[in-house]
Amino acid sequence: MKIIRNTGVVTSVDPKPNVPQSLSPESRYCWKILIVDDEPDVRKLTRLSLRDVSFADRTLQFLEAGSRAEAISVLEGHPDVAVALVDVVMESEDAGLKLVEHIRQQLGNALMRIVIRTGQPGVAPERYVIDHYDIDDYKDKTELTASRLYMTVRLALKAYRDLQTIDFNRLGLERMLQAAPELYHLNDAPLSQFFNGMLTQVIGLCRLSGSSHMGSLEGVIAAKEQNEWKVCACTDRFVKSARFSEIHQQCVNSVIHGTLPRGLRTNAEVLPLTISGEPVGYIYIEPIEGLSDIDRKLIQIFARQCSQALENHRLHQCILSSFESAIDMLAEIAEYKDKATGSHVNRLDQYTRAIAMAMGVDEAEARRYGKASRLHDVGKVGVPDHILSKPGKLTDEEFEIIKKHTTLGANILGHDAAFELARQIALSHHERWDGSGYPEGIPARELPLATRIVSVADVFDAMISWRPYKQPWTIREARDVIATGAGTQFDPDVVRAFLQVLDSGGFDDVISQAGEIEEPI
């Protein structure tokens, strides 16, 4: 993954000694050193000895405390202290050691490097302290010359930085592992949701590290769809900015040609999304300060994951589209076979979705119910035409043949597990709540919810539609039949949801379609 960067120089303000406890924004650029000693002269001498020290291009920020209680108060506001120089004997003979226990156990801070400094080594013997307390160094104040203090602090800072790097890598890996299932969770959600989730994860990864100095972050993700580059996700403030269109075009050009974009803000990053080496999109982020190497490596890896996930998502959508097309083709076969119920399947789809959602089924599942409902009468392809189009009442023998469309449909759909829900609906949508339906006489309460919903929707639409053997019923007449059938023919809960949607006007547009093309001229 090639990352295209717009580099620039970031100037940090060198903090003054004795920075007050409420830190200015510049403190993010410094290593924080906590000096804990009940002697003000010792604290002052320590600051003077270390005033010109810097490490890894970052200067020092000094925090002070004269007791264990003061130190705990300071740490509450500064959990990112890098090194603590702690005196042992202060308000009590073991105040410093109790502070060490508080840092490691109560605060759970394992990264901070703790150096014990004591002027009374007999009170806290070196070996005892090292064996019983989680410290990183032990120094007698008499041996801490300016040069030794410099060496001690510098080594402690190096250890802190290395541990912090390891911890950030661990946290980044953990975040990426948490994000991966979301990226590869293939469902019917729109692609926009996929991209919004992707952008959220990138922003989250960029904010892992305190060393990246993230003040705020703007971002956008775009993808190529049918030779057109479209913005798929972006932060609200960014999309409303006057710079948005120009930046989008700059990013597209840089990704296509592999060149550095011009005119972008300092520290902006453009990450190409590629599939089989071909650019299919980009991620653009615009932090106030530059990303750390850790952040940059993480988002590069994540961008590669995003590219693969995007390819998988598109393949999934293609398969899903093919599956839905197969459903529509089978439904169309049934339409050609039984012209009297041609648009019935389209309305049944809409009824089913609306009822399911009124019962608390989520939108994606309700959509699946609706699609499956379209095949409820596919078995009619095996029923003779003269029976399907008979204008009068069916004989007992003819009705027995009609009833076979349920098992015929189930047999047709039973060849592929992907059609299992549709198979269940085709087989059982004429079963009744009291168990007196067909083909198996199973009480409907034992059937899937989708089947019980289709049973209500199918009967209602059949009543208000034209058929060769009858004229359409009024909406009031059909409503009364459905309401009366609750607890005998239909699931009472489904009827309740159906009536709720019907009475609130939720089916008005669907019902208006029932008389449009049903009766042949």
Buried (B, 14 or more C-beta within 10 A) or exposed (E): BEBBBBEEEEEBEEBEEEBEEEBEEBBBBBBBBBBBBBEEEBBBBBBEBBEEBBBEEBBBBBBBBBBBEBBBEBBEEBEBBBBBBBBBBBEEEBBBBBBBBBBBEEBEBEBBBBBBBBBEBEEBEEEEBBEEBEBBBBBEBEEBEEEEBBEBBBBBBEBBBEBBBEBBBEBBEEBBEEBBEEBEEBEBBEBEEBBBBBBBBBBBBBBBBEBBBBEEBBBBBBBBEEEEBBBBBBBEEBEEEEBBEEBBEBBBBBBEEEEEBEEBEBBBBBBBBBBEEEBBBBBBBBBBBBBBEBBBBBBBBBBBBBBBBBBEBBEBBEEEEEBBEBBBEBBEBBBEBBBBBBBBBBBBBBBBBBBBBBBEBEEEBBBBBBBBBBBBBBBBBBBEEEBBBBEEEEEEEBEEBBBBBBBBBBBBBBEEEEBEBBBBBBBBBBBBBBEEBBBEEBEBEEBBBBBBBBBBBBBBBBBBBBBBEEEBBEBEEBBEBBBEBBEEBBBEBBBBBBBBBBEEEBBEEBBEBBEEEBEEE
